[in-house]
Amino acid sequence: MSEITHNIQSIKAQIEQFNAHTPQQTQLLAVSKTKPLSAIKEAYQCGQRLFGENYVQEAVDKIQQLKQDSQPDNRYEQIVWHFIGPIQSNKTKLIAEHFDWVQSIDRIKIAQRLNDQRPTGLAKLNVCLQINISEEESKSGAKQTQMFELAELVNQLPNLQLRGIMCIPQKTSDPELQNKQLQQMQQLYLSLQAQFTEVDTLSMGMTNDMQVAIENGSTMVRIGTAIFGARADK
Ligand SMILES: *Cc1c(COP(=O)(O)O)cnc(C)c1O
């Protein structure tokens, strides 16, 4: 069995084990940034369907190459592509054209552009608002206090479908601080869900905090390193 197959199976087993104690089901998003197409194909082969990418040009190259490699039997057509990286406004067109989800919306200008540039004929673009839960200056993401305003505006854009919120918590070795951030996210998520019935996604948890994130209500973990191995810094 290949390394990637082995990793995916063991992570899925862990998720299932953690979900045995939680009301929600947690999906696995495989974060394939900087990794080659062959790694994505291997993951697909063992049943992985949700993939996340951070860098627009790299992602679009992969998506297009995979489309070609799918012929003649549409082999990879079930892939669902999530954009999870920071978004510059000059990149929104490519994102709107190639992705199924965008998890890193943190300002209305970006949402508006994605809406306007979503090609007719494609399904609505599913979106999550990225929340800067630790309120660090250097991090992207909207402030907690801006969430509802942003959600209201996104909800009025016809080509976007609001699905939930995403965060990258501050790295910390303090379990209390870690828990506090995750619990805050869960509270925000529940309050958003109370107002917008189609909200069903709390995207949190990465390789190093998968378990606590699931225990705090995560419905989608985004895992790179534990599936594909360490990344060279970009
Ligand atoms: C890279 C990345 C991940 C995956 O992180 P790992 O620690 O490798 O699991 C998840 N979410 C976002 C937004 C990322 O940029």
PDBQT file of the ligand as one rigid body, heavy atoms in Angstrom, charges set to zero:
ROOT
HETATM    1  C1  LIG A 301      -1.675  24.434   4.405  1.00  0.00    +0.000 C 
HETATM    2  C2  LIG A 301      -3.024  24.593   4.994  1.00  0.00    +0.000 A 
HETATM    3  C3  LIG A 301      -3.665  23.538   5.660  1.00  0.00    +0.000 A 
HETATM    4  C4  LIG A 301      -3.015  22.178   5.901  1.00  0.00    +0.000 C 
HETATM    5  O1  LIG A 301      -2.114  22.261   6.966  1.00  0.00    +0.000 OA
HETATM    6  P1  LIG A 301      -1.356  20.980   7.543  1.00  0.00    +0.000 P 
HETATM    7  O2  LIG A 301      -0.797  21.458   8.833  1.00  0.00    +0.000 OA
HETATM    8  O3  LIG A 301      -0.294  20.616   6.560  1.00  0.00    +0.000 OA
HETATM    9  O4  LIG A 301      -2.345  19.894   7.732  1.00  0.00    +0.000 OA
HETATM   10  C5  LIG A 301      -4.959  23.743   6.113  1.00  0.00    +0.000 A 
HETATM   11  N1  LIG A 301      -5.585  24.929   5.958  1.00  0.00    +0.000 NA
HETATM   12  C6  LIG A 301      -5.005  25.976   5.330  1.00  0.00    +0.000 A 
HETATM   13  C7  LIG A 301      -5.751  27.255   5.191  1.00  0.00    +0.000 C 
HETATM   14  C8  LIG A 301      -3.702  25.849   4.856  1.00  0.00    +0.000 A 
HETATM   15  O5  LIG A 301      -3.130  26.900   4.256  1.00  0.00    +0.000 OA
ENDROOT
TORSDOF 0
